[in-house]
Amino acid sequence: METRISFMAVAGILAVLSTSCTRDVSFKADVYPVLSRNCLTCHKPGGEGYAASGLSMESHEMLMKGTKFGPVIVPGSSLNSSLVLLIEHKADPAISMPKRPADKTGKSKAHLLAWTSEQLPGKEIDLIKKWIDQGAKNN
């Protein structure tokens, strides 16, 4: 009897964990805040990243439009999404994102060459990848 109860308890815990791990990632609640904190300074009209690539992250629609070179997100495939390559620093270091001032003193920099790139925290990268793998929905 004890074995059956233990098995039932473990099965119940696994069911709860499985449900919480597969929840839909929300663009508005989960992804946009990460983009807003780390990318939007440059990737909006008037920003250096926008001027260089044409990529605006001001909205889901603009993000999905991509750059002047093409889309950066392939809905359903983080593996084939160039945005993921950039934020995981698997692309040329000159275009890895996000950019940060090379000088941490807060002095403004005249151009992008004075900036360095720092990788996002792993859980933020995983969140973006999961959102893309779930279809990159505007939810």
KEBA-165324 format. One record per residue (C-alpha): residue in three letters; x, y, z negated. Coordinates in steps of 0.1 Angstrom, whole numbers, plus 5000, padded with zeros to 4 digits. Layout:
// residues N
ALAXYZ;...
This chain:
// residues 139
MET500050005000;GLU502850244991;THR504450195026;ARG501150275043;ILE500750595023;SER504350705030;PHE503950635067;MET500650835068;ALA502351125050;VAL505351125074;ALA502951105104;GLY500951405091;ILE504051605085;LEU505351525120;ALA502051625135;VAL502151965118;LEU505752025128;SER505051925164;THR502152165166;SER504152455152;CYS507052385175;THR504952395206;ARG503052715200;ASP502852955229;VAL505453225228;SER503753565233;PHE505253825256;LYS503754115236;ALA504353985201;ASP507653785205;VAL509553865237;TYR508854235243;PRO510154335208;VAL513454165216;LEU513654335250;SER512654665236;ARG515454655209;ASN518154525232;CYS517454615268;LEU515054895273;THR517455175266;CYS519155095300;HIS516454905318;LYS513855175324;PRO513655445350;GLY516455695343;GLY518555425325;GLU521955305338;GLY520854945341;TYR517855045361;ALA519955265384;ALA522454985390;SER519954695394;GLY516454835398;LEU515354615368;SER512854775345;MET511754605313;GLU509054855304;SER506254605310;HIS505654245319;GLU504754345354;MET508054535359;LEU510154255344;MET508453995366;LYS509154215397;GLY512854175390;THR515754375405;LYS516354525439;PHE518154195445;GLY515253975436;PRO513353815406;VAL515253745374;ILE512653505360;VAL511353185375;PRO508253105355;GLY508452755341;SER512252735345;SER514652915322;LEU517352705338;ASN516852875371;SER516153225357;SER519053465362;LEU517953665331;VAL518953365310;LEU522353335327;LEU522953705319;ILE521853695282;GLU523753365276;HIS526853525291;LYS527153255318;ALA527453515346;ASP530353755354;PRO531253935322;ALA530754275340;ILE527054205343;SER526454005311;MET523754155289;PRO522954335267;LYS525454615268;ARG526554785236;PRO528855095231;ALA532454975230;ASP533055225203;LYS530855145173;THR531255495159;GLY528155615177;LYS529855845202;SER527955855235;LYS529655695264;ALA529855865298;HIS529455545319;LEU528755175317;LEU532455085319;ALA532755215283;TRP530254955272;THR530854595262;SER528354315262;GLU527354115231;GLN525253805232;LEU521853815217;PRO521353595186;GLY520753235196;LYS517153225183;GLU516253535204;ILE517753365235;ASP515853045226;LEU512653245223;ILE513053405257;LYS513853065273;LYS510852905257;TRP508553185269;ILE509953145305;ASP509552765302;GLN505952805291;GLY505353005323;ALA506453355314;LYS502853455308;ASN501653815301;ASN500153715267;
